[in-house]
Amino acid sequence: MNGTRTTGSPYAPHTDDDTAAMLEAVDADSVDDLFDIPPAVWFDDEFGIDARTEREARQLVRQTLERNDDLVELLGRGHYGYYVPSLVDHLADRSEFLTSYTQYQPEVSQGFLQALFEYQSLLVELTGLEVANCSMYDAATALGEAATLADRVRDTSGHRVLVPDLLLEGRRSTLENYVAGTDLEVETYPTDDSTVDVEALTDTIDEEVVLCYVENPTVRGTIEERLAEIGDLAHEHDALYVLGSDPVALSLLQRPADVGADVVVGDASVLGLPTSYGMGLGLFATRESYLRQVPGRLVGVSEDATDRRAFTLTLQTREQHIRRERATSNICTNQAWVALRTAMHAASLGPSGLIDLAKRDVTRAQDLAARVDDLVGVTAPVDDRHHIREFVVQVDQPAQAVADDLEEHGFAVHVVGEHELQVCVAGASDEQIDAFVEAFTEVVR
Amino acid sequence: MSDQGQERERGQDQDRDRERRRELEQGGEREQKEGQGRRYDQARYVSNGHYEPLLSEKDSTHVDVDDDSPLPDDLTRDSLELPELSEPELARHYTRLSQMIYGIDSGPYPLGSCTMKYNPKFTEDVAALDVAAVHPDRSSGSIQGTLELLHRLQDYLARIGGMDAVTLQPPAGAAGEFVGIRVASAYHEHNGDDERDEVIVPESAHGTNFATAALGGYDVVTLPSDDGGRVDLEALEAALSERTAALMLTNPNTLGLFERNITEIAEMVHDVGGLLYYDGANLNALLGRARPGDMGFDVMHYNVHKTFATPHGGGGPGAGPVGVVDELAPFLPEPRVRERGGEGGEGETEYELFAPEHSIGHVHGFQGNWLVLVKTFAYIARLGDDGLLDASAKAVLNANYLADQIDYEVPYGPFHHEFVASAGDQDAADVARRMLDFGVHPPTTKWPEIVPQALMTEPTEVESKETLDTLAEAFQQASASSDDELESAPNRTAVGRIDQTSAARNPRLSWQALQDTNSGEDSA
């Protein structure tokens, strides 16, 4: 390199001499001459954003985020903060994983393709379904994609999509946006003790239903007890049976394939990611019969020129970059790196570790519920069901006031009703739970 | 398979390895004579007949669930079968896998339309701060830092795009497009304008535009280009009508050309009551020099993982914030962040979440890809006005310089951040694989289809003249390659040329499927 580096972007390596030589090569007097922008739309103002050194930029982020209160989060409701082993951070942060693009050149992407293939395999084992894609954005968008899949694979004129009345607002609303361009309409069916009211569902379901969605566990932490029966009901009416779950719950609870699920959606980022203000990883698995209707990317096995096994993106004719408006989905950039992290986390736990984690979520939720139930003016769990991870607590006092007081003590819980709180044990240590019981006892006294 | 059979197969594997090594060495010598380009040779690990075994081939452990289960049997699965490996084994597995990947830290990555620029390392650190780990259901009062950062980023992006309001929720560019289309829909519907059922998309547009418009329930009207590769105004006139909901346009377009008639195009679209949508994939070319809002665009998305350097992570996560003009702001997704009204004027500004008046609702279960947004914020804060202005300057300089230096024909012009060369008589995909032999990542191939055997090249601002010269040399060597050399490439990568057809014809998408195939063969 010759000459001094040009100032401006700290990541543009040009020296003054290089810039001059390049301008001469393209026969231009200045860089501005290369911009083919009409004067009427040329921007000659400033954004007013100061440049900073790396140290200052780091400080700015740190100082801004330090305004956040340091709270113990006993929060769940579809998003969980399990401890992620350091192994995951260090390996996923290897720059080849971080700085590569979608694997359109498979010969130089084998490592990532294999890791994604292993992620797909993990989901196949957890769900029992034959096909899993290598990520959607989150549980809500995966549910939206399941609905558009139902719209494509169902031949009838049906237009009803049934979801539980407990469905999270963010999921329901996202689903509504996904089906806005179709004839589908989202309707709710009732729940009883926070699980599906199967009798009420039987009265609601008819031949117009294209999709019946059930979550296990539910958003209130209860475990569904009649999944196979609901599956039969859905199939009797030729509706797609879609189950919502996540990899930790799936390690212990009934295998979706065994209860007749056609599609499993959910958030796989319970493994591999910290809470990250709601960042997710959409899980999507389905039966082989819907393979050519699956949204998103699929990694498959092939052979290279020496007949050795090699991995590649496959069945791309479903995808937007080839099929354009006839694609199964518009998804392009997905959550590949999060899927890598999830696969790493799951691999580091192994089958015993995964099952133990889920079992602990059941017993610790049970124990905590029993401990707060002992307090005067508190009932827990409100729902007379088995729970995993979280449960609803009834308090005599206004729930919001109790939650505010708990926040003063350093604990965050959900307010889910005028006199109902929801508490989640996933991610919290035993010591934190002990301290919570102490604070809760004081607050409701 | 019998032990003898396995032995025989292992022997054949070793023969194959030796043979391949010989081929590679000979090929390597030949290439060394051919050119001086720097090489990026990938690690190859061959054991047990595979490059790197699957986790399931190293270990497969079957665990019954019922032992000590705190739940009744009928609520649990019977068993789980997955690999159970030690931490050192996993560290090696994933390290080996990473060594079989080419990233921007490995070498130049001139993928047209994908803006693969270097990502500074400090942004990873800021996103890894413990304070970045917050649950999305926290009370606003307890996460003022998170909300302040989001508010500042909304403001930065609004200034950069010339837009009035920004949502940060969409988790990717295509998700941003979807928000744009849903917002356009909601706006028209709100105005009682229900007859608009068409979205116009130029033929050179990203595939996502077509798919997004279709997902939004619209008929897609494809717009041909004129002889110069830009929007054909007569064709646009013919396509526009009272049925037009929006025109989706990227500027500069995917050929790297600036749509010089943009103010006229905006006027034409607005005259029929349609909205003008800006696909932000190519915004890197305009930073500090032109703004979509000033060009008459009503709604746009920002690919922050392209323009503002958050690494692509092998295909995501990205984020696709959407900016709109005032008229469309009431329709943006919820929640958005704003300054809390009526603060006493003392102390720090407070922030809160709110739902815009006619919001389309959520497009993500929670708040989108937060970690990506933190990196975006840090990157913009690092560069500031001067850095952003310089980024577009060097991106455009690099594209024009490289276009000038290569042998292949480059139609159209003048170029902004990218150009599309034609491989002519050669197959562009072969050219791409051949370029891998010269140690560089190839450009995007065979798209846009306007250019036959397209090689769509975007060097970005982070490549030096020296690296561009290396790239130019790789293009030249590829163009001078014989048919044999093109058809046998690549030879220096972790695996050889991959048979795509058999992968699609006989889909095997999990290690379970591989096992099934193998056991099928055994029994046959």
Interface residues (C-beta under 8 A of the other chain):
Chain A: M1 T6 T7 G8 S9 P10 Y11 A12 P13 H14 D18 T19 A21 M22 L23 A25 V26 A28 V31 D32 L34 F35 D36 I37 P38 A40 V41 W42 F43 E46 F47 G48 I49 D50 A51 R52 T53 E54 E56 A57 R58 L60 V61 R62 T64 L65 E66 R67 N68 D69 L71 E73 L75 R77 G78 H79 G81 L87 D89 L91 A92 D93 R94 S95 E96 F97 L98 T99 S100 Y101 T102 Q103 Y104 Q105 P106 E107 V108 S109 Q110 G111 F112 Q114 A115 L116 F117 E118 Q120 S121 L122 V124 E125 L126 E130 V131 A132 S135 Y137 D138 A139 A140 T141 T148 L168 E169 G170 R171 S173 T174 E176 N177 Y178 A180 G181 T182 I223 E225 L250 S251 L252 L253 Q254 R255 D258 D267 P274 T275 S276 Y277 G278 M279 G280 L291 R297 L298 V299 G300 V301 S302 E303 D304 A305 T306 D307 R308 R309 A310 T312 T314 L315 Q316 T317 E319 Q320 H321 I322 R323 R324 E325 R326 A327 S329 N330 I331 C332 T333 N334 Q335 A336 W337 V338 L340 M344 A346 A347 S348 G350 P351 S352 G353 L354 I355 K359 V362 T363 Q366 H386 A403 E407 A412 H414
Chain B: R16 R20 Q42 V46 G49 H50 Y51 E52 L54 L55 S56 T61 H62 V63 V65 D68 S69 P70 L71 P72 D74 L75 T76 R77 D78 L80 E81 L82 P83 E84 L85 E87 L90 A91 Y94 T95 R96 L97 S98 Q99 M100 I101 Y102 G103 I104 D105 S106 Y109 L111 C114 M116 K117 Y118 N119 P120 F122 E124 D125 V126 A128 L129 V131 A132 A133 V134 H135 P136 D137 R138 S139 G141 S142 I143 Q144 G145 T146 E148 L149 R152 Y156 R159 I160 G162 P171 A172 G173 A174 A175 E177 F178 R182 S185 H206 G207 T208 F210 A211 T212 A213 A214 L215 G216 G217 Y218 V220 L257 F258 R260 I262 T263 L286 G288 R289 A290 R291 D294 M295 N303 H305 A309 P311 H312 G313 G314 G315 G316 P317 G318 E348 I360 G361 H362 V363 H364 G365 F366 Q367 G368 N369 W370 L371 V372 V374 F377 A378 I380 A381 R382 L383 G384 D385 D386 G387 L388 L389 D390 A391 A393 K394 V396 L397 N398 N400 Y401 D404 Q405 P414 F415 H416 A432 R433 L436 H441 P442 T444 W447 E461 V462 E463 S464 K465 E466 S488 P490 T493 A494 V495 G496 R497 I498 D499 Q500 S502 A503 A504 P507 R508 L509 S510 W511 Q512 A513 L514
